[in-house]
Every structure is written in structure tokens, then in C-alpha cells.
């Protein structure tokens, strides 16, 4: 049997959505993207859900895009179509009426970072590593980090993460305000539920109107920026022979198991 790409649990007014590809470090593929689309549709019309918590099953939150899924596409245009769909659902999360809380642990890299960037509140377990990571495999972002990262963590942190491909400890991003708090790993889910419950206790109409307002005033120019990001992803895919880099990564991974402390350089 094929496992569901997402584990979904309703805890009162809080809906938990857990990425469920632990064997692939919750790498993003078409199954997760389609399941997220379905959840976003349902959440926006469900009066019993006030807040969403997004987490990951297994040892890591999300290591980014699934390289095997990328390489199964016939060409770079196929990957752009996948990322266009992913980018659209992430934008819907960011622009939606209900708060999302990201509960990060292990690694949140590239696409995993892009997932976290569209959430309203970010909580991380101790020792979580966060990074963009695209340049490590000749990639460019395709689902929002080029647009959202700098305003989340500041120019200095963002430029370093983009250009070096290195990960930063969640603790190092506390001062940016984007990571709200870092907690012991064993306490992460309980703390995420507590934070979500605080949000769920507020007047829903006022809170939803507030989220729409703050999104509108900060996102006026993002449509063009997101379109440019996808265009450049496609151009770079061909010009920079990205498939060769992804195959090399997968070959290295096949002969050496990944340890929790290693960088997870996914897109």
C-alpha cells in the first residue's frame, strides 16, 4: 500500500498537517503538492478549523524538492510546471485567511524553507538546520525563497543563505524575529499546539481580516517577482545542466547514508 503523502489530524479548532514521506526526508513531489491543494481548499471552507500546524514526520521537516521527481520530468519545462503548481499552493497558504504555524525539526532546506516562509509563525526544535541550498546543486529557487527570504530574515542572512548554500542553526535566526522560538525537540509538537491554541482563541473574523490586510499591503509586487523566479528557474535548468548535478547528488547519496547532523541539500 502507498502511504498517504500527508497525515491530517483535527485537534479541536487546530488542524495538523504532517508531511509523510519520512524515507525521502519529506521531499516534495506531485503527491504532496496535490494533497496540500486539497487541504487548502478544505481549510478555507471549514468553519471548524481556525489554525493549521504544518510539521514533518520522521527525522526532518522537509529536505526540499524530490530530485528523482525532477529528473522524471522530460525536460526543464516539466519541472517548471511542477514548481508552478507548488508555488501557487504556497502562495495560497500565505494569502489565505487562516494562520499557519510551521513546526520545524531536523532540516528545513530549499523547498522545506519555502514551505516555512509562507507560514505565519515559525517554531523550531533545538539543532534544526535551515537553509536555501539551491546553489549546491546548480539550482535556483522556484517556489518563493528568492522573493520571501530576505524580508523574513534580513538581507545579510538571506544573501549568505542564497549565495553560500550553507544552513544556519534555527537559534541563529531568532534575532531576525522570523523564528519565533526554539524549544527542545521533544517539546516541539506540544509547544506548536499551545501556540496554535492561542491563535485559535481570538475572534476569527477579525483575525482573518487582519491576515488578509497584512498580506495585501506587503505583497503588491510579488506576482511579477514570483513569475520571474519561475522563468529564471527554467532558464537555469537548461543552461546550467542541472540534471547532471542532481544525478551526481543521488549517486553520492546511494553510497553513503545521510546522518542527521549532515546538511540536507535539496531543492
Secondary structure, 3 states (H helix, E strand, C coil): CCCCCEEEEEECCEEEEEECCHHHCCCECHHHHHHHHHHHHHHHCCCCCCEEEEEECCCCCECCECHHHHHHCCCHHHHHHHHHHHHHHHHHHHHCCCEEEEEECCEEECHHHHHHHCCCEEEEECCCEEECCHHHHCCCCCCCHHHHHHHHHCHHHHHHHHHHCCEEEHHHHHHHCCEEEEECHHHHHHHHHHHHHHHHCCCHHHHHHHHHHHHHHHCCCHHHHHHHHHHHHHHHHHHCCHHHHHHHHHHHHHHCCCCCCCCCCCC
